[in-house]
Amino acid sequence: MGIRGAGALLTICVFTLAARAMSADDFGQLAVWFNAMSFLAVAAVFGQDTLIARSWGEYTGRGEREAAHGAYWFGWRTSVLSAALFVVGLLVVAPLTSVKIAPMALYAGAVFLFMQTMLHFSSHSSRVVVGFVVSETNRELTWRLVLLVVVVWSVLHQGLSPAEFFAAGAAGMVLSVSFQLLAVRRKFLAEPVARAREAARPAWYARSRAMWLSAIVEAASQYADVMLIGYFASPAVAGDYFVAARIANIFLMVSTGLNTYSFTHSAKLYFSGQIGRLQDILRAVVTAALAFVLPALVVIVVFGQAILTIFGERYAGVYPVLVVLTVGAFIVSLCGSASVILLTTGHETLYSRVVTLATVGRMALTSVLAVKYGALGAACGWTIVNAPLAMALACVCRAVCGVDPSALGIFRRSPAPPSAPLAPASGQAVRGL
């Protein structure tokens, strides 16, 4: 959590400097393109970041290390190929759209997209292979430190441009991925296997597709709002929403930070039948989340207006947007790791269907409300859909997996048995419910 918190602080520092150095429209355009690149990077990894956590936990839990190594190399090849295709698509499609971006910024954004995709897979795979320190330090801190140094230098000497922003971020990600790969290499040399086995490729492709769709939907929920607001309202309004969302994201940062722990252990415990141990972990995770987010809720509600002014005096008026997003994110954080559990225990198809329907409805609602009410309308659309969705997913997780990831799980001591078999047949694709 310390690493996650430091990463969030670095992000706020970077965008605070950018907001103060750029006009409202220019900062809004940077926010829109940053969210677009981040969304495409999640899509470009083709679900391999989630699949490696599922596959590595499942195979090592069964003692099948050759298959685990095979899944790792399968994930790298698939991620690189998919990222290259997305980069080509970006370079071809972006000039044809009505959204203006300078050629150098587009090329830098394409490199940023490729490296962010690599960082997604490298971080998730190194987390399960090596551990949290190597994975999260480089995922959250290394590349952001490089970006912060470049942003500070640019602001002090010549002003900040999107091309410099994306190029610096990409360079930092090269450094992050390199450190993670070196750590994994040392681990593989210390614990070699005779050969990597990739006999389950058809099953991996089937799981990847379902996880990919789920990842796209989740990314749309996280990044599409700013893009939609920029398109239907204006870049300045998108910048207002982006600033409020950056602060409210502290709750989602807490959730994802703690979910990282669940992510690493869920598949191995579930497929080895240790449901009680999995519930113990989820109980500890949501208890820690509550300890973090409850004080944060009070601080933001009481001092939110003053916090917003660090981006500039004009952003103090975004306080109502911040409050609405904060309440929604607080509720989501208390619903725990339902998405992680469903994705890593063979229920990825069920999860993707539920989240897809909810996200399509929310994006339509956000578009309508953003046109009529600006950033506040978009914030209401996010909260109205995401808070009930998180509660519903916790209920679904309890029904199909036998564990309760929400704050109510603090009081549950005897998890119900799951309604589906714990492990699918070897090499068989999971079809979901």
C-alpha positions as CSV (number, residue, x, y, z in Angstrom):
1,M,0.0,0.0,0.0
2,G,2.9,2.3,0.6
3,I,4.1,1.7,-3.0
4,R,0.6,2.3,-4.3
5,G,0.2,5.4,-2.3
6,A,3.6,6.8,-3.5
7,G,2.6,6.0,-7.1
8,A,-0.7,7.9,-6.7
9,L,1.2,10.9,-5.1
10,L,3.7,10.9,-8.1
11,T,0.7,10.9,-10.5
12,I,-0.9,13.8,-8.7
13,C,2.4,15.8,-8.8
14,V,2.8,15.2,-12.5
15,F,-0.7,16.3,-13.4
16,T,-0.6,19.2,-10.9
17,L,2.4,20.6,-12.7
18,A,0.8,20.0,-16.1
19,A,-2.4,21.7,-15.1
20,R,-0.6,24.8,-13.8
21,A,1.7,25.0,-16.9
22,M,-1.0,24.5,-19.5
23,S,-4.3,26.3,-20.4
24,A,-7.6,24.6,-19.5
25,D,-8.2,23.4,-23.1
26,D,-4.6,22.1,-23.5
27,F,-4.6,20.3,-20.2
28,G,-8.0,18.8,-21.1
29,Q,-6.6,17.5,-24.4
30,L,-3.6,16.0,-22.6
31,A,-6.1,14.3,-20.2
32,V,-8.2,12.9,-23.0
33,W,-5.2,11.5,-24.9
34,F,-3.6,10.1,-21.7
35,N,-6.9,8.3,-21.0
36,A,-7.1,7.1,-24.6
37,M,-3.6,5.6,-24.5
38,S,-4.2,4.0,-21.1
39,F,-7.5,2.5,-22.3
40,L,-5.9,1.1,-25.5
41,A,-3.0,-0.4,-23.5
42,V,-5.4,-2.4,-21.4
43,A,-7.1,-3.7,-24.5
44,A,-3.8,-4.3,-26.3
45,V,-2.5,-6.8,-23.7
46,F,-5.4,-9.1,-24.7
47,G,-6.2,-10.4,-21.3
48,Q,-2.7,-11.9,-20.8
49,D,-2.1,-9.9,-17.6
50,T,-5.1,-11.6,-16.0
51,L,-4.5,-15.0,-17.6
52,I,-1.0,-15.4,-16.3
53,A,-2.2,-14.9,-12.7
54,R,-4.9,-17.5,-13.3
55,S,-2.6,-20.0,-15.1
56,W,0.5,-19.6,-12.9
57,G,-1.5,-20.1,-9.7
58,E,-3.4,-23.0,-11.2
59,Y,-0.4,-24.9,-12.6
60,T,2.0,-24.2,-9.7
61,G,-0.8,-25.2,-7.3
62,R,-0.9,-28.6,-9.0
63,G,2.9,-28.9,-9.3
64,E,2.9,-28.5,-13.1
65,R,5.8,-26.0,-13.4
66,E,6.4,-26.8,-17.1
67,A,2.9,-25.7,-18.0
68,A,3.3,-22.6,-15.8
69,H,6.4,-21.6,-17.7
70,G,4.6,-22.3,-21.0
71,A,1.8,-20.0,-20.0
72,Y,4.4,-17.3,-19.2
73,W,6.1,-17.4,-22.6
74,F,2.7,-17.7,-24.3
75,G,1.6,-14.5,-22.6
76,W,4.7,-12.6,-23.7
77,R,4.4,-13.5,-27.3
78,T,0.7,-12.7,-27.4
79,S,1.1,-9.4,-25.7
80,V,3.9,-8.2,-28.0
81,L,2.0,-9.2,-31.1
82,S,-1.3,-7.6,-29.9
83,A,0.5,-4.4,-28.8
84,A,2.2,-4.1,-32.2
85,L,-1.2,-4.4,-34.0
86,F,-2.8,-1.8,-31.7
87,V,0.1,0.6,-32.4
88,V,-0.3,0.2,-36.2
89,G,-4.0,0.8,-35.8
90,L,-3.5,3.9,-33.8
91,L,-1.1,5.4,-36.3
92,V,-3.5,4.7,-39.1
93,V,-6.8,5.7,-37.5
94,A,-5.8,8.7,-35.4
95,P,-5.0,11.1,-38.3
96,L,-8.5,10.3,-39.8
97,T,-10.4,11.3,-36.7
98,S,-11.6,14.9,-35.9
99,V,-9.5,14.9,-32.7
100,K,-6.4,16.9,-33.4
101,I,-2.9,15.8,-32.2
102,A,0.5,16.9,-33.4
103,P,2.5,14.2,-35.4
104,M,5.3,14.1,-32.9
105,A,2.8,13.7,-30.0
106,L,1.1,10.9,-32.0
107,Y,4.4,9.0,-32.5
108,A,5.3,9.4,-28.9
109,G,1.9,8.3,-27.8
110,A,2.2,5.2,-29.9
111,V,5.5,4.3,-28.2
112,F,3.8,5.1,-24.8
113,L,1.0,2.7,-25.8
114,F,3.3,-0.1,-26.7
115,M,5.4,0.2,-23.5
116,Q,2.4,0.5,-21.2
117,T,1.1,-2.7,-22.7
118,M,4.4,-4.4,-22.0
119,L,4.4,-3.0,-18.5
120,H,0.9,-4.4,-17.8
121,F,1.9,-8.0,-18.6
122,S,5.4,-7.7,-17.2
123,S,4.1,-6.4,-13.9
124,H,1.4,-9.0,-13.5
125,S,3.7,-11.9,-14.5
126,S,6.6,-10.8,-12.3
127,R,4.2,-10.4,-9.4
128,V,3.2,-14.1,-9.4
129,V,6.7,-15.3,-10.4
130,V,8.9,-13.1,-8.2
131,G,6.8,-11.1,-5.8
132,F,5.3,-7.8,-5.0
133,V,8.4,-5.7,-4.4
134,V,9.9,-6.1,-7.9
135,S,6.5,-5.9,-9.6
136,E,4.8,-3.0,-7.8
137,T,7.9,-0.8,-7.3
138,N,8.6,-0.7,-11.0
139,R,4.9,-0.6,-12.0
140,E,4.1,2.3,-9.7
141,L,7.3,4.3,-9.1
142,T,10.2,3.8,-11.5
143,W,8.6,5.1,-14.7
144,R,6.6,7.9,-12.9
145,L,9.8,9.2,-11.3
146,V,11.4,9.5,-14.8
147,L,8.2,11.2,-16.0
148,L,8.2,13.6,-13.1
149,V,11.8,14.7,-13.6
150,V,11.1,15.4,-17.3
151,V,7.9,17.3,-16.6
152,V,9.6,19.4,-13.9
153,W,12.5,20.2,-16.3
154,S,10.1,21.0,-19.2
155,V,7.9,23.3,-17.1
156,L,10.9,25.2,-15.7
157,H,12.7,25.6,-19.0
158,Q,10.4,25.6,-22.0
159,G,6.8,24.5,-21.2
160,L,5.3,21.1,-21.4
161,S,4.1,19.4,-24.6
162,P,2.2,16.2,-25.0
163,A,5.0,14.7,-27.1
164,E,7.5,15.2,-24.2
165,F,5.0,13.8,-21.7
166,F,4.4,10.6,-23.6
167,A,8.1,10.1,-24.6
168,A,9.2,10.5,-21.0
169,G,6.6,8.1,-19.8
170,A,7.6,5.5,-22.4
171,A,11.3,5.8,-21.5
172,G,10.5,5.3,-17.8
173,M,8.5,2.2,-18.7
174,V,11.4,0.7,-20.6
175,L,13.4,1.0,-17.4
176,S,10.6,-0.6,-15.3
177,V,10.1,-3.6,-17.7
178,S,13.9,-4.1,-17.8
179,F,14.2,-4.4,-14.0
180,Q,11.2,-6.8,-13.9
181,L,12.6,-9.0,-16.6
182,L,16.0,-9.3,-14.9
183,A,14.3,-10.4,-11.7
184,V,12.2,-13.0,-13.5
185,R,15.3,-14.3,-15.3
186,R,17.2,-14.8,-12.1
187,K,14.2,-16.7,-10.7
188,F,14.0,-19.0,-13.7
189,L,17.8,-19.6,-13.6
190,A,17.5,-20.5,-9.9
191,E,14.5,-22.8,-10.4
192,P,14.9,-24.2,-14.0
193,V,12.4,-26.6,-15.7
194,A,13.3,-29.1,-18.3
195,R,11.1,-27.4,-20.9
196,A,8.1,-25.1,-21.1
197,R,4.9,-26.9,-22.0
198,E,2.2,-25.1,-24.0
199,A,-0.2,-28.0,-24.6
200,A,-3.1,-25.9,-23.3
201,R,-3.0,-23.2,-26.0
202,P,-6.6,-23.6,-27.1
203,A,-7.8,-23.2,-23.5
204,W,-5.5,-20.2,-23.0
205,Y,-6.9,-18.5,-26.1
206,A,-10.5,-19.1,-25.0
207,R,-9.8,-17.8,-21.5
208,S,-7.9,-14.8,-23.0
209,R,-10.9,-13.7,-25.1
210,A,-13.2,-13.7,-22.1
211,M,-10.6,-11.9,-19.9
212,W,-9.9,-9.5,-22.7
213,L,-13.5,-8.5,-23.0
214,S,-13.7,-8.0,-19.2
215,A,-10.5,-5.9,-19.3
216,I,-11.9,-3.7,-22.1
217,V,-15.1,-3.1,-20.1
218,E,-13.2,-2.3,-16.9
219,A,-10.8,0.0,-18.8
220,A,-13.8,1.7,-20.4
221,S,-15.3,2.2,-16.9
222,Q,-12.0,3.8,-15.8
223,Y,-10.9,5.8,-18.8
224,A,-13.8,6.3,-21.2
225,D,-15.5,9.0,-19.1
226,V,-12.8,11.6,-19.8
227,M,-12.8,10.8,-23.5
228,L,-16.6,11.0,-23.7
229,I,-16.8,14.3,-21.9
230,G,-14.1,15.7,-24.1
231,Y,-16.1,14.7,-27.2
232,F,-19.6,15.5,-26.1
233,A,-18.8,18.6,-23.9
234,S,-15.4,20.2,-24.2
235,P,-11.7,19.5,-23.4
236,A,-12.0,22.0,-20.5
237,V,-14.9,20.1,-18.9
238,A,-13.0,16.9,-19.4
239,G,-10.0,18.4,-17.6
240,D,-12.3,19.4,-14.7
241,Y,-13.6,15.8,-14.4
242,F,-10.1,14.4,-14.8
243,V,-8.8,16.4,-11.8
244,A,-11.7,15.3,-9.6
245,A,-11.3,11.7,-10.7
246,R,-7.6,11.7,-9.9
247,I,-8.3,12.6,-6.3
248,A,-11.3,10.2,-6.0
249,N,-9.1,7.5,-7.4
250,I,-7.4,7.2,-4.0
251,F,-10.2,4.8,-3.1
252,L,-9.8,2.7,-6.2
253,M,-6.1,2.8,-5.6
254,V,-6.6,1.3,-2.2
255,S,-8.9,-1.3,-3.7
256,T,-6.6,-2.3,-6.5
257,G,-3.6,-2.2,-4.2
258,L,-5.1,-4.7,-1.8
259,N,-6.7,-6.7,-4.6
260,T,-3.2,-7.3,-5.9
261,Y,-2.7,-9.5,-2.9
262,S,-6.0,-11.4,-3.6
263,F,-5.0,-11.6,-7.3
264,T,-1.8,-13.4,-6.4
265,H,-3.3,-16.1,-4.2
266,S,-6.9,-16.5,-5.3
267,A,-6.4,-19.1,-8.2
268,K,-4.0,-21.3,-6.2
269,L,-6.2,-21.4,-3.1
270,Y,-9.4,-21.9,-5.0
271,F,-8.2,-24.7,-7.3
272,S,-6.5,-26.5,-4.4
273,G,-9.8,-26.4,-2.5
274,Q,-8.6,-24.0,0.3
275,I,-11.8,-22.0,0.3
276,G,-11.6,-21.2,4.0
277,R,-8.1,-19.8,3.6
278,L,-9.3,-17.7,0.7
279,Q,-12.1,-16.3,2.7
280,D,-9.6,-15.4,5.5
281,I,-7.5,-13.5,3.0
282,L,-10.5,-11.6,1.6
283,R,-11.6,-10.8,5.1
284,A,-8.2,-9.3,5.9
285,V,-8.1,-7.4,2.6
286,V,-11.5,-5.7,3.0
287,T,-10.7,-4.9,6.7
288,A,-7.5,-3.1,5.6
289,A,-9.4,-1.3,2.9
290,L,-12.0,-0.1,5.4
291,A,-9.2,1.2,7.6
292,F,-7.8,3.2,4.7
293,V,-10.9,4.5,3.0
294,L,-13.0,5.7,5.9
295,P,-10.5,8.4,7.0
296,A,-10.0,9.3,3.4
297,L,-13.7,9.8,2.9
298,V,-13.8,12.3,5.9
299,V,-10.7,14.2,4.7
300,I,-12.0,14.6,1.1
301,V,-15.5,15.7,2.2
302,V,-14.2,18.2,4.7
303,F,-11.1,19.5,2.8
304,G,-11.8,18.6,-0.8
305,Q,-12.2,22.2,-2.0
306,A,-8.8,23.1,-0.6
307,I,-7.2,20.0,-2.1
308,L,-8.5,20.8,-5.6
309,T,-6.8,24.2,-5.5
310,I,-3.4,22.5,-5.8
311,F,-4.2,22.1,-9.5
312,G,-5.2,25.8,-9.8
313,E,-7.7,28.1,-8.2
314,R,-10.2,27.5,-11.0
315,Y,-10.6,23.9,-10.0
316,A,-12.1,24.7,-6.6
317,G,-15.5,24.8,-8.3
318,V,-15.2,21.1,-9.1
319,Y,-15.9,20.2,-5.5
320,P,-19.4,18.8,-6.1
321,V,-18.0,16.5,-8.8
322,L,-15.3,15.3,-6.4
323,V,-17.9,14.5,-3.6
324,V,-20.1,12.5,-6.0
325,L,-17.2,10.5,-7.3
326,T,-15.8,10.0,-3.8
327,V,-19.0,8.5,-2.4
328,G,-19.3,6.1,-5.4
329,A,-15.7,5.0,-5.1
330,F,-16.1,4.5,-1.3
331,I,-18.9,2.1,-1.9
332,V,-17.0,0.3,-4.6
333,S,-14.0,-0.1,-2.4
334,L,-16.1,-1.7,0.4
335,C,-17.4,-4.4,-2.1
336,G,-13.9,-5.9,-2.2
337,S,-12.2,-8.2,-4.7
338,A,-15.2,-9.7,-6.5
339,S,-13.7,-9.0,-10.0
340,V,-10.4,-10.6,-9.1
341,I,-12.1,-13.7,-7.7
342,L,-14.4,-14.2,-10.6
343,L,-11.7,-13.7,-13.2
344,T,-9.2,-16.1,-11.6
345,T,-11.5,-18.9,-10.6
346,G,-13.0,-19.8,-14.0
347,H,-16.0,-17.4,-14.0
348,E,-14.5,-14.9,-16.4
349,T,-17.3,-15.3,-19.0
350,L,-20.0,-14.6,-16.4
351,Y,-18.1,-11.6,-15.1
352,S,-17.6,-10.2,-18.6
353,R,-21.3,-10.4,-19.4
354,V,-22.4,-8.7,-16.3
355,V,-19.8,-5.9,-16.5
356,T,-20.3,-5.3,-20.2
357,L,-24.0,-4.7,-19.9
358,A,-23.5,-2.4,-17.0
359,T,-20.7,-0.4,-18.6
360,V,-22.5,0.1,-21.9
361,G,-25.5,1.4,-20.0
362,R,-23.3,3.7,-17.9
363,M,-21.4,5.1,-20.9
364,A,-24.7,6.0,-22.5
365,L,-25.9,7.6,-19.3
366,T,-22.6,9.5,-18.9
367,S,-22.8,10.8,-22.4
368,V,-26.3,12.2,-21.9
369,L,-25.7,13.7,-18.5
370,A,-22.3,15.2,-19.6
371,V,-24.1,17.1,-22.4
372,K,-26.8,18.4,-20.1
373,Y,-24.9,18.9,-16.8
374,G,-21.2,18.8,-17.6
375,A,-18.7,17.1,-15.3
376,L,-21.2,16.8,-12.4
377,G,-23.6,14.9,-14.7
378,A,-20.9,12.5,-15.7
379,A,-19.9,11.9,-12.1
380,C,-23.5,11.1,-11.2
381,G,-23.7,8.6,-14.1
382,W,-20.5,6.9,-12.8
383,T,-21.8,6.6,-9.3
384,I,-25.3,5.6,-10.1
385,V,-24.1,2.6,-12.1
386,N,-20.8,1.5,-10.5
387,A,-21.9,1.5,-6.9
388,P,-24.8,-1.0,-7.4
389,L,-22.7,-3.0,-9.8
390,A,-20.0,-3.5,-7.3
391,M,-22.6,-4.7,-4.7
392,A,-24.1,-7.1,-7.2
393,L,-20.8,-8.6,-8.2
394,A,-20.0,-9.3,-4.5
395,C,-23.3,-11.2,-4.3
396,V,-22.5,-13.1,-7.5
397,C,-19.1,-14.0,-6.1
398,R,-20.6,-15.3,-2.9
399,A,-23.1,-17.4,-4.9
400,V,-20.8,-19.1,-7.4
401,C,-17.4,-19.1,-5.6
402,G,-18.5,-19.6,-2.0
403,V,-16.6,-16.6,-0.7
404,D,-17.7,-13.1,0.3
405,P,-15.2,-10.4,-0.8
406,S,-17.2,-7.5,0.6
407,A,-17.2,-5.8,4.0
408,L,-19.9,-8.2,5.0
409,G,-17.4,-10.9,4.7
410,I,-15.7,-9.6,7.9
411,F,-18.5,-11.3,9.8
412,R,-18.6,-14.5,7.8
413,R,-16.7,-17.4,9.3
414,S,-17.9,-20.5,7.4
415,P,-17.9,-19.9,3.6
416,A,-20.5,-21.8,1.6
417,P,-19.3,-24.4,-0.9
418,P,-19.1,-23.2,-4.5
419,S,-21.9,-24.0,-6.9
420,A,-19.4,-25.1,-9.6
421,P,-16.5,-27.6,-9.6
422,L,-13.3,-26.1,-8.3
423,A,-11.1,-27.1,-11.2
424,P,-12.0,-27.5,-14.9
425,A,-10.7,-30.5,-16.7
426,S,-7.0,-30.1,-17.8
427,G,-6.7,-28.3,-21.1
428,Q,-10.4,-27.6,-21.3
429,A,-11.6,-24.0,-21.8
430,V,-13.8,-22.6,-19.1
431,R,-17.1,-21.5,-20.6
432,G,-18.5,-19.7,-17.6
433,L,-22.2,-19.8,-16.6
